[in-house]
Amino acid sequence: MTTILPEINFLETDPQQLLTEIISTYENAEGRKLALADPLRLIF
């Protein structure tokens, strides 16, 4: 009997999820929220 293992994912490939994580990490490190039109948010 063979067991089928789930697919292994080493990194996230969803662009929206990556952007959310980057912005969240930056906001936590800086202690401030980025507005939607903030130049730093646009760069990310």
Rosetta blueprint (number, residue, H / E / L):
1 M L
2 T L
3 T L
4 I L
5 L L
6 P L
7 E L
8 I L
9 N L
10 F L
11 L L
12 E L
13 T L
14 D L
15 P H
16 Q H
17 Q H
18 L H
19 L H
20 T H
21 E H
22 I H
23 I H
24 S H
25 T H
26 Y H
27 E H
28 N H
29 A H
30 E H
31 G L
32 R L
33 K L
34 L L
35 A L
36 L L
37 A L
38 D L
39 P H
40 L H
41 R H
42 L H
43 I H
44 F L
